[in-house]
Amino acid sequence: MFWNDPAKAALNQLGEVLELNPADRAPLLPLLRGALRSGGVVGLSRAGRQTIVSLAGVPTDGVFELASVTKPFTAALVGGLVQQGRLSWEGRLSALGGPFRGLPATFTPYSLATHTAGLPFHPARAALRQFTQFNDPYGGLSPRQVLASARRWAPPVGRQPPRFAYSNLGFGVLALAAAYAAGEDLSGLGYGVGYGAALRRLVTAPLGLESVTLVPPPAGLVTPRGVLGSSETTSFGALVGAGGLYGNAADLLDFARSQLQGASGAFWRAAATPPGLSAPRSAVAPGWFYTPLATSKTAAGDVVWHDGVARGTRTALGFCPATQTAVVVLARGGLPLAGQRALVPVLALRLLGVRFEPRSP
């Protein structure tokens, strides 16, 4: 009797698109099994060829919560507004007036989009709420309260040089500013209605990304699998621009290809190397991280990527300009109590040609 190995069959499909020989495919098999041990989808596009594979019965067109893979979409929205002259990457958000009046001069779209504005991971209230409302850590925060928290936690003006400090709060502020600059009303937008409208008008609708929305579909959502078996999705409240989107693999590959083709001004090329970055991140750009290919010492050989962790889902999206390759990994199963978090982004990076190995927990 012969045993059909779904993971090996999926890897063979991916390897054909990448033109990998069997010896080069073999090290990827344990990564694929580990990253998608509870089921998931991997999509791969290269040189006009595309494949989407799945494990554990998850449909290839299933919609996942994207978590922080939302951030590249928020950056694309800002990029579109920059092209229209409504925002400037280095312009002060306080110049928008209204609820943004009084924000420190260091708050620019670029500093917020590269996590160098000096803001903490999230508002203090969320740090406490995650213990009582695990799947809704940002619930109850209005846009004005988000901006007030950012003002409260802003570092002293003049601190140099800016350091990298990953911040959902910062991206939440950026998304609110983008919605406001796009002409949306922020009053009462506790769940990012204005952000969603602006994103659809300027990013997802022009690219035909029908599955990328703020509201999960009534059918087709891949049920999350969180700690202790929870099947709830994660709510981002007024910080939806940091992690509140949903989408499927095909649309995410289309989005990555649009970035390769220069959509929204190819803002991802504006990379910086502030203090505070750690492997595998070698640089940060608006909405994206950089990691160099082992075979290249130039920026043209870097891989551009972002990952995300929701309560019951893990995600990664990336592309390599040098090889015109795009990869998406959507995995059921959230952040475990120990180890394993890195497997999803590491699988994406390895498929893109990076030889990075995760550290042992």
C-alpha positions as CSV (number, residue, x, y, z in Angstrom):
1,M,0.0,0.0,0.0
2,F,1.3,3.4,-0.9
3,W,0.7,6.4,1.3
4,N,-0.1,9.7,-0.4
5,D,1.7,12.5,1.4
6,P,-0.3,15.7,0.9
7,A,2.5,17.9,2.1
8,K,5.0,16.4,-0.3
9,A,2.5,16.7,-3.2
10,A,1.9,20.4,-2.3
11,L,5.7,21.0,-2.1
12,N,6.2,19.4,-5.5
13,Q,3.7,21.9,-7.0
14,L,5.5,24.8,-5.4
15,G,8.9,23.4,-6.4
16,E,7.8,23.2,-10.1
17,V,7.0,26.9,-10.2
18,L,10.3,27.7,-8.5
19,E,12.1,25.2,-10.7
20,L,13.7,23.5,-7.6
21,N,15.3,20.1,-7.9
22,P,14.3,17.4,-5.5
23,A,17.4,18.0,-3.3
24,D,16.5,21.7,-2.8
25,R,12.9,20.8,-2.1
26,A,13.6,18.4,0.7
27,P,14.6,20.9,3.4
28,L,11.3,22.8,2.8
29,L,9.1,19.8,3.7
30,P,9.4,20.0,7.5
31,L,8.9,23.8,7.3
32,L,5.7,23.3,5.3
33,R,4.4,20.6,7.6
34,G,5.2,22.7,10.7
35,A,3.8,26.0,9.4
36,L,0.5,24.4,8.2
37,R,0.2,21.7,10.8
38,S,-3.4,22.8,11.5
39,G,-4.1,23.5,7.8
40,G,-3.6,26.4,5.6
41,V,-2.8,27.7,2.1
42,V,0.4,28.6,0.3
43,G,0.4,30.7,-2.9
44,L,3.3,31.2,-5.2
45,S,3.8,33.3,-8.4
46,R,6.9,33.5,-10.6
47,A,7.6,34.5,-14.2
48,G,4.0,34.2,-15.2
49,R,3.3,30.9,-13.4
50,Q,1.2,30.6,-10.3
51,T,0.1,27.8,-8.0
52,I,-2.0,27.8,-4.8
53,V,-1.8,24.7,-2.6
54,S,-3.6,23.8,0.6
55,L,-3.3,21.2,3.5
56,A,-5.8,19.7,5.9
57,G,-8.9,20.3,3.8
58,V,-8.6,24.1,3.7
59,P,-10.0,25.4,0.4
60,T,-7.4,27.2,-1.7
61,D,-9.8,30.2,-2.1
62,G,-10.5,30.3,1.6
63,V,-10.6,33.7,3.3
64,F,-8.3,34.3,6.3
65,E,-7.9,37.1,8.8
66,L,-4.7,38.8,7.7
67,A,-3.6,40.3,11.0
68,S,-0.5,42.5,10.4
69,V,-0.4,41.7,6.7
70,T,-2.9,44.5,6.8
71,K,-0.1,47.0,7.3
72,P,1.2,46.8,3.6
73,F,-2.3,47.7,2.5
74,T,-2.4,50.7,4.8
75,A,0.9,51.8,3.4
76,A,-0.4,51.4,-0.1
77,L,-3.4,53.6,0.8
78,V,-1.0,56.2,2.0
79,G,1.1,55.8,-1.2
80,G,-2.0,56.4,-3.3
81,L,-2.8,59.6,-1.3
82,V,0.8,60.8,-1.7
83,Q,0.4,60.3,-5.5
84,Q,-2.7,62.5,-5.3
85,G,-0.9,65.2,-3.3
86,R,-3.2,64.7,-0.2
87,L,-0.3,63.5,1.9
88,S,3.5,63.6,2.0
89,W,5.6,60.8,3.4
90,E,7.7,63.3,5.3
91,G,4.9,65.8,6.1
92,R,3.7,66.4,9.6
93,L,0.3,64.8,10.4
94,S,-0.5,67.8,12.5
95,A,-0.8,69.7,9.2
96,L,-4.0,67.8,8.6
97,G,-5.7,69.9,11.3
98,G,-8.9,68.7,13.0
99,P,-8.3,65.8,15.4
100,F,-4.6,65.6,14.3
101,R,-3.8,69.1,15.4
102,G,-1.3,69.0,18.3
103,L,0.4,65.7,17.3
104,P,4.2,66.0,17.6
105,A,6.3,67.0,14.6
106,T,7.9,63.6,14.6
107,F,4.6,62.0,13.5
108,T,4.9,61.7,9.8
109,P,3.4,59.0,7.5
110,Y,7.0,57.7,7.0
111,S,7.9,57.5,10.7
112,L,4.6,55.8,11.5
113,A,4.8,53.4,8.5
114,T,8.4,52.4,9.4
115,H,7.8,52.0,13.2
116,T,10.2,54.8,14.0
117,A,7.8,57.3,15.6
118,G,8.7,56.1,19.1
119,L,5.2,54.7,19.9
120,P,4.6,51.6,22.0
121,F,3.2,48.3,20.7
122,H,-0.4,49.4,21.6
123,P,-2.3,51.7,23.9
124,A,-2.0,51.0,27.6
125,R,-5.7,50.1,27.8
126,A,-5.2,47.3,25.4
127,A,-2.3,45.8,27.4
128,L,-4.8,45.3,30.3
129,R,-7.8,44.4,28.1
130,Q,-6.1,41.5,26.4
131,F,-6.3,39.6,29.7
132,T,-10.1,40.0,30.0
133,Q,-11.1,40.3,26.3
134,F,-8.4,38.2,24.6
135,N,-9.9,38.3,21.1
136,D,-10.9,42.0,21.4
137,P,-7.9,43.8,22.9
138,Y,-8.7,47.2,21.2
139,G,-12.5,47.2,21.7
140,G,-14.0,50.4,23.1
141,L,-11.3,52.6,21.8
142,S,-12.6,55.5,19.6
143,P,-10.4,57.1,17.0
144,R,-10.0,60.2,19.2
145,Q,-8.9,58.0,22.1
146,V,-6.3,56.3,19.8
147,L,-5.0,59.8,18.9
148,A,-5.0,60.8,22.6
149,S,-3.0,57.7,23.5
150,A,-0.5,58.5,20.7
151,R,0.0,62.0,22.1
152,R,0.4,60.7,25.6
153,W,3.1,58.1,24.6
154,A,5.0,60.2,22.1
155,P,8.7,60.5,22.9
156,P,10.2,63.9,23.6
157,V,10.8,66.0,20.5
158,G,14.4,66.0,19.3
159,R,15.3,62.4,20.3
160,Q,17.8,61.1,17.8
161,P,18.3,58.8,16.1
162,P,14.9,57.3,15.6
163,R,14.7,53.6,16.7
164,F,12.7,50.8,15.3
165,A,9.9,49.8,17.7
166,Y,7.1,47.8,16.2
167,S,3.8,49.6,16.9
168,N,0.2,48.7,16.2
169,L,-0.7,52.0,17.8
170,G,1.4,53.8,15.2
171,F,-0.2,52.1,12.3
172,G,-3.6,52.7,13.8
173,V,-2.8,56.5,13.8
174,L,-1.5,56.3,10.3
175,A,-4.7,54.6,9.0
176,L,-6.9,57.2,10.7
177,A,-4.8,60.0,9.1
178,A,-5.1,58.3,5.7
179,A,-8.9,58.1,6.0
180,Y,-9.1,61.7,7.1
181,A,-6.8,62.8,4.2
182,A,-9.1,60.8,1.8
183,G,-12.0,62.9,2.9
184,E,-13.6,60.4,5.3
185,D,-15.3,61.6,8.5
186,L,-13.7,60.2,11.7
187,S,-16.5,61.0,14.1
188,G,-17.9,57.8,15.5
189,L,-15.8,55.5,13.4
190,G,-15.1,53.0,16.1
191,Y,-14.5,50.2,13.6
192,G,-12.7,51.9,10.8
193,V,-15.6,52.6,8.4
194,G,-13.7,55.5,6.9
195,Y,-10.5,53.6,6.5
196,G,-12.3,50.7,4.8
197,A,-14.1,53.1,2.4
198,A,-10.8,54.9,1.5
199,L,-8.9,51.6,1.1
200,R,-11.5,50.2,-1.2
201,R,-11.7,53.3,-3.4
202,L,-7.9,53.8,-3.8
203,V,-6.4,50.3,-3.4
204,T,-8.5,47.2,-3.4
205,A,-11.2,48.1,-6.0
206,P,-8.7,49.4,-8.7
207,L,-6.7,46.2,-8.3
208,G,-9.8,43.9,-8.3
209,L,-9.1,42.5,-4.8
210,E,-12.7,41.5,-4.0
211,S,-11.9,39.3,-1.0
212,V,-9.8,42.0,0.8
213,T,-12.3,43.6,3.2
214,L,-12.8,44.6,6.8
215,V,-15.8,42.3,7.3
216,P,-15.4,38.5,7.1
217,P,-17.6,36.9,4.5
218,P,-20.7,35.0,5.7
219,A,-19.3,31.9,3.9
220,G,-15.7,31.1,3.0
221,L,-13.9,32.3,6.1
222,V,-11.4,29.7,7.3
223,T,-12.2,29.2,10.9
224,P,-9.3,30.3,13.2
225,R,-7.9,27.9,15.6
226,G,-6.6,29.7,18.7
227,V,-5.4,28.9,22.2
228,L,-7.6,26.3,24.0
229,G,-9.5,25.7,20.8
230,S,-11.0,29.1,20.3
231,S,-12.6,29.7,16.9
232,E,-13.1,33.5,17.3
233,T,-11.5,36.1,15.0
234,T,-9.5,38.9,16.3
235,S,-11.0,42.4,16.5
236,F,-8.8,45.5,16.0
237,G,-11.4,48.1,16.8
238,A,-10.2,51.6,15.8
239,L,-6.8,50.1,15.0
240,V,-8.1,48.2,11.9
241,G,-5.4,49.7,9.8
242,A,-2.8,47.7,11.8
243,G,-4.4,44.3,11.4
244,G,-8.1,44.2,10.7
245,L,-8.3,43.0,7.0
246,Y,-9.4,39.7,5.6
247,G,-8.5,38.2,2.2
248,N,-7.6,35.1,0.2
249,A,-4.3,33.8,-1.3
250,A,-5.1,34.8,-4.9
251,D,-5.9,38.4,-4.1
252,L,-2.8,38.7,-1.9
253,L,-0.6,37.4,-4.7
254,D,-2.2,40.0,-7.0
255,F,-1.5,42.7,-4.4
256,A,2.2,41.6,-4.1
257,R,2.6,41.7,-7.9
258,S,1.0,45.2,-8.0
259,Q,3.8,46.3,-5.7
260,L,6.4,44.8,-7.9
261,Q,4.9,46.7,-10.8
262,G,5.1,50.0,-8.9
263,A,1.5,50.5,-7.7
264,S,1.2,53.4,-5.2
265,G,4.6,54.7,-6.3
266,A,6.7,51.7,-5.2
267,F,7.0,53.3,-1.7
268,W,8.5,50.0,-0.5
269,R,11.8,51.0,-2.0
270,A,12.2,53.8,0.6
271,A,14.0,51.5,3.1
272,A,15.9,52.6,6.2
273,T,18.1,50.8,8.7
274,P,17.3,52.4,12.1
275,P,18.7,51.0,15.3
276,G,16.5,48.3,16.9
277,L,16.1,45.9,13.9
278,S,16.7,42.3,14.5
279,A,17.1,39.2,12.3
280,P,15.7,38.4,9.8
281,R,14.8,42.1,9.3
282,S,17.7,44.0,7.8
283,A,15.8,47.2,6.9
284,V,12.3,48.6,7.1
285,A,10.2,50.4,4.5
286,P,6.6,51.7,4.7
287,G,4.5,48.7,5.5
288,W,7.3,46.2,4.7
289,F,10.5,44.6,6.0
290,Y,13.6,43.7,4.1
291,T,15.8,40.6,4.3
292,P,18.7,40.1,1.9
293,L,19.1,37.0,-0.3
294,A,22.2,35.0,0.7
295,T,23.4,35.3,-2.9
296,S,23.2,39.0,-3.1
297,K,24.8,42.0,-1.3
298,T,22.8,44.7,-3.0
299,A,19.3,46.2,-2.2
300,A,18.1,44.8,-5.6
301,G,18.5,41.3,-4.2
302,D,16.5,41.9,-1.0
303,V,13.3,40.1,-0.3
304,V,10.4,42.4,0.8
305,W,7.9,40.9,3.3
306,H,5.6,41.2,6.3
307,D,4.0,38.6,8.6
308,G,1.1,38.7,10.9
309,V,-0.2,36.8,14.0
310,A,-3.9,36.9,15.0
311,R,-5.4,34.9,17.9
312,G,-6.1,32.0,15.6
313,T,-4.3,32.6,12.4
314,R,-0.8,33.3,11.2
315,T,0.1,35.0,7.8
316,A,3.0,36.0,5.7
317,L,3.3,37.9,2.4
318,G,6.4,38.8,0.4
319,F,8.0,39.3,-2.9
320,C,11.5,39.4,-4.5
321,P,12.1,42.1,-7.1
322,A,15.2,40.3,-8.4
323,T,13.4,37.1,-9.3
324,Q,9.9,38.6,-9.7
325,T,8.6,36.0,-7.2
326,A,5.6,36.5,-4.8
327,V,4.6,34.3,-1.9
328,V,1.8,34.1,0.5
329,V,1.3,31.8,3.5
330,L,-2.0,31.7,5.3
331,A,-2.0,29.3,8.3
332,R,-4.8,28.2,10.6
333,G,-3.5,28.3,14.2
334,G,-2.5,31.4,16.2
335,L,0.4,32.2,18.4
336,P,1.2,29.1,20.5
337,L,2.3,29.2,24.1
338,A,5.9,28.4,23.2
339,G,7.9,28.4,20.0
340,Q,6.8,27.9,16.4
341,R,5.7,31.5,15.7
342,A,8.5,32.0,13.2
343,L,7.7,29.0,11.0
344,V,5.1,30.9,8.8
345,P,7.4,33.9,7.8
346,V,10.4,31.6,7.6
347,L,8.6,29.3,5.1
348,A,7.7,32.4,3.1
349,L,11.3,33.7,3.2
350,R,12.7,30.3,2.2
351,L,10.3,30.0,-0.8
352,L,11.6,33.5,-1.8
353,G,15.2,32.3,-1.6
354,V,16.3,33.4,1.8
355,R,18.4,31.0,3.8
356,F,17.3,32.2,7.2
357,E,16.7,29.6,10.0
358,P,14.5,30.3,13.0
359,R,16.1,30.4,16.4
360,S,15.2,27.6,18.9
361,P,12.6,28.8,21.4
